[in-house]
């Protein structure tokens, strides 16, 4: 993959997840309004001080995007709910899972090829749906674009989370399936996606990106993708999205590995998400030669 033509920089100071003092292990995105920090911004053109924090945040972002050459994007990164493979890894332990069981199609309890959600995973997606409903009432800016991994656990999580919300583009819900938004590739059968035909049959409203292949051409049964290659892949994905999509607010439903890489390439601190959790990230997107990502505050 070629280097990104865009430079991504995390802009901190908007969400608690930006703060090193926030512990990812105990943080509750639902109870904290997705982590939005209650604060006053420098200006409130057309927005009253008594308006909700989300509405003031939106007005602030929109003003900055009108006055600056660089553009701010707000990414809502959602991790899929618990999958059957997550249960299997807990059952066998990470070492046995990585060394043997992740390479198998399943065990006596079931199959985990292109792993599906458990009932707990569906419940976690319903929690996310309710959290979005709550934030919509509080004035959260609606995502203008929705992207989803082609793996089943993300396809279903996104559907449960967003279908039928009281915001545009969710009834029916028609996200775009992006091949490169998937989990770390290779060896683990849970990360081997289904055919395009099977996906289309189960999710007929979903849209495939141009060039999406029928068969999974990226998964290799013998080679596991390195973290460095995964970072390059997600950097390429962001470059692809931002050069085609002018939306400010973008939803991506993905995986722990993919989200870890996105956070790294945009210069955000590492922040592990529980299954089903959501993290918003504000980033600056600039044209020019890529450099090491860095964070800066308001």
PyMOL commands that set and color helices and strands:
alter all, ss='L'
color gray80, all
select helices_A, chain A and resi 16-18+33-35+53-67+84-92+94-99+101-103+119-137+152-162+179-181+189-191+196-202+227-244+256-265
alter helices_A, ss='H'
color red, helices_A
select strands_A, chain A and resi 6-12+71-79+106-107+110-111+145-148+176-177+207-208+249-254+278-287+295-297
alter strands_A, ss='S'
color yellow, strands_A
deselect
rebuild
show_as cartoon
